[in-house]
């Protein structure tokens, strides 16, 4: 990854937290108070046409503060962590060059870690034929079998990737097949070319789950089902990574007459709860971390004080 053209006295403010915790609202208020611009760290908001299910900032919110790395690819385009890291680095550099503060905002752990921890990764282009063969192998023999194959050639990578995360297992196998070297040996971390400050928004679990459920109900009432149908009508199939993501895959049983809409909605709520439980595993690793209670009545004031005094 090319180093951005700025010096180490520059600061990057990261706003992280689980889904539905309130990152967007706080980030916009902070950006307005600190003359900043927002760089999205959300792996699903990169897709055009996937607005409701990814909880993108509204047009009004995006008009209030410049937002970057949202709506940059179509749902059938390949998109890698390395590409995100390159785009984020370039975008952050440009914001700083304009004399403004970059705010990295999102909940996708790998995206956040890659930028904030300075990950260095192999730049291996996707191999469609190899990926298809590995996906077939996983479907035929099970995800555990594919994970065991990875464990044989790269125990370190296998230890850090859950067997259920077939996409990451396939990527690790893909890198090994192309380069002949384990992906774990090709990763390194370099100090990012800016000072990192990370604000982690938190909520008690019951309150977070209530916010998630309210958001899901709002997504349904504002047309999420029609959004899914529209994507399918435009030829975006369930096999795509975008369509297999949270907020979209849950509707497949309903659209194939295998579940009721009520069952699908409940499944989406449960799946989102489970996702929110996993997210802190990534947040705990991030640098210069300060936890902030998202339900504090004076959250903006409290966060600004932390920013200015710490």
N, C-alpha and C positions, 0 to 999 in steps of 0.2 A: 504494500500500500504506500502510495506517495505521501510524504509528510506535508501537511498543510503549511502554507507560507506565513506562519505567525510564530510569535515567541512564547516562551514558557510562562510569562507573566499574565497571560490571558486566562480567563475563567469560563468554565462551562457549568451551567446550572442544570442539574438533572432532577426532574420530578417523576418519581416512580411510585408504583403501588398496584394493588390488585384491580381487576376490572370492576368498574362501577363505583370506585371509591371516591371519585371527584377530582381526578387529575386535571381534566380539561378546564374546569371552572377556575381552579387555583392557578393553573399555568397562564391562562389568559389574563387574569388579574395581575399576576406577577410581571408578565411581559409588558403590560401597559404601564405598570409602576416603574419598571426598570429599563424601559426602552429596549425591549427584546423581541426576538422572533422565535417561533416554535419549530423544532425539528421533530417530526413524529418518529417514535420508536415502537411502532405497531406493525407486526408482520402481515396483518390482514387489511389495514387501511391503505396499503399500496395499490390495491385493486380498484380499477374503475368499475362503476356500476354496482358495487357491493357497499352500499351506504348504510342501510338500516341495521343489517346484521353485524356490522363491524363497529357500530356506534361512532361513526365519524363525527367530528365537529360539524355543527350546522353551518349553512352558508353565512348566517349572521355572525357566528363565532369566528369563522375563517376570515370574514371581512374586518373584524375588530382588530385582529393581530395577524401578521403574515405567518402562514403555515407552510411547511415544506415536507416533501416525501409522502404526500397523500395523493392518490389517483395518478400514479406514475406508470402503471402497466395494466394490460388487460388480463382477465382471469385465466387465460390459457397461456400466458407467457411465463417462461421459467424465471425464477428470481432466487438468488442465493444470498447467504449471509455475507459472503465476500463482496458481492455487488452492493448490498446495503451499506456495508462499512465504508466502501469507497465513496458512495453518494453522500453519506452522512459527513464524512471527513471534508469533502469538497464544499458541502453546504455550510457547515460550521465555519470553515475558513472564510467563506464569502460574507457571512454575517459579521464576523469579527472585523473583516476588512472594511465593512460599512460603519464601524464604530458602534455596533450594537451588541447586545448580550444574546448569545445562543442558549435556548432552553431545550434540552433533550427530554421529551415527554412521552411516556408510554409504559407498557407492562410486558413487552416481549423480552424475556430475560436474556436470550442470546444476543439480541440486537444491542441491548443496553451494555452488556458485558464486553462485547466486541469493541464498542466505542470507548467506554469508560476505563477499561483495563488494557486497551491497546493490543488486542489480539492480532497476531500475525498468522494468516492461514494460507494453505495451498490454493493457488488460483487455477483450479481444474474445471474446465467447462463441463456442463452436464453431458452425460453419455446416454442418449435416449434408449438405444438398443440394450445396453447393459442394465439400465434401470428397469426396463420392461421385463427382462429375464429375472432379475432379482425380485421384482414385485410378484411375478408368477411363482417363483420359488416360495416366497412367504405365504402366498395364498394356498399353495398346494401342500406345503409341509409345516406351515405355522411360523409365527413370528419368532418363537423360541429357537427353532432350528436355524433361522437366519442369524439370530443373535449369537448362537453357539459357534457358527462359522466365523463371525467376527472375533469372538473370544480366542479362537485358535491362532489368528494372525496378528491381532492387536488387543491383548488383554487389557491394556490401560484404557483404550477407547471403549471397549465393551463394559468395563466397570463404571464408566461415566454416562453410559447411554442405556436407558431402560429398554428391555426387550420389546415393550409395546410401542416404542417410538420407531416404527419401521422406517420412516423417512430418513431419520438420522443414521440408523444402522446401514441403510442402503448407501447413503452418502459416504460413510466411512469405508465401506467395501469398494465403492466406486473409486475413491482416491487411491486406495491400495492397488487396485487392478490397473489403473492408469500409470501410476508412478513407481510401483513396486516397493513402496515404503509405507509403513503404518501412518495413519493420519495423526496419531498421538505424537509421533516424532517430528512432524512438520509444523506443529503449532508452537508458538512462543508468545510472550507478552512483552511489549515495550512500553515504557512510560509515555502516556499520551502527551502531545505537545501543548497542553493547556492544564490549568489547575481545575480539578474536578470538585464540585460541591454537590452532594446528593441529598435530596429531601424525599424521604420514604413516607407516604401517607398511609396511615393505618386506621382500622376500625375494629371494634369487637366483632367476632364472627356472626352473632345473630343479626347485628345491625347491617353488616356487609351483605349477608344473605338476603335481607329484606330489600336492600337497594338493588341487588341483582334481580330479584323477582319483580320488583316494580319496573325496572328497565325492560325486562323481557315482555311484560304485559304492555308496556308502551310501544315496544317494537312491533308487537302483533297488531296493536290498534292503529299504528301508522303505516302498515302495509308490508311487513316482512314477508309474509307468504306470497304476495304478489311479486315482490322482488325476486324471490327464489324461482318462481314460475317464469318470470321474464328472463332470467339468466339461462334457464334450461331451454326456453324457446329460442334463444339466440345461439344455441349450439354448445353451451358450456356444460359438459357432462359431469357426472358424479365422480369420474375417475381423476379429475383435476385436483391438484392440491388445494386450490382456492375453494372448490365446492365441497371438499371433504373437511373443511375447517368448522370450528365451533360457530353455531348460528345458522348453518346451512345444511350440514349433513343430517341434522335431526329431523328435517322435513321429508327425507326420502321415504321412510315407511308410510307416512300419510299420503304422499303423492303416488305411491304404489299400492294404495288401499290395504296396507298391512297394519295401520294404527289409526286411531282417531286424532283429531286435532288437539283435543285436550291432553291426550297422552304425549303427543309430541311437545307441547308447550311445557309440560311437567318435566320431560326428559331434558329439554333445553335448560331449564332452571337447574336441575341436578348436575348436568354436565358443566354448567358455568360455575356452580359452587365448587365442584371438584377442581376445575382449572384455577380458581382463585386460591384454593388450598395449596396448590403446587407452586404458584408464582413466588412466594417468599423465599423458596430455596435459592433462587437467583438473586433476589434483592440483598440477602445477607452478605453476599460476596462483594458488593459494590463498594468503591472507595469513598472516603470522606462522608460517611453516612450519618444522617440525623433523622430520627423518627418524629413524625408530626401527627397528632390526632386529627383525623379528617373531620370529625364532628365538633371541633372546637368552634365556639361562636365567633371568636376573633382570629380565625385561622390565618387570614391574609396578614394582619398586623403581627401575629406571632412569627410567621414565616419571614416577613421582611426584617424583623428584629434579629432573627437568627442569621439571616443573610448579611446584614450590615455589621453585626458584632462578633461573629465567630471567625 
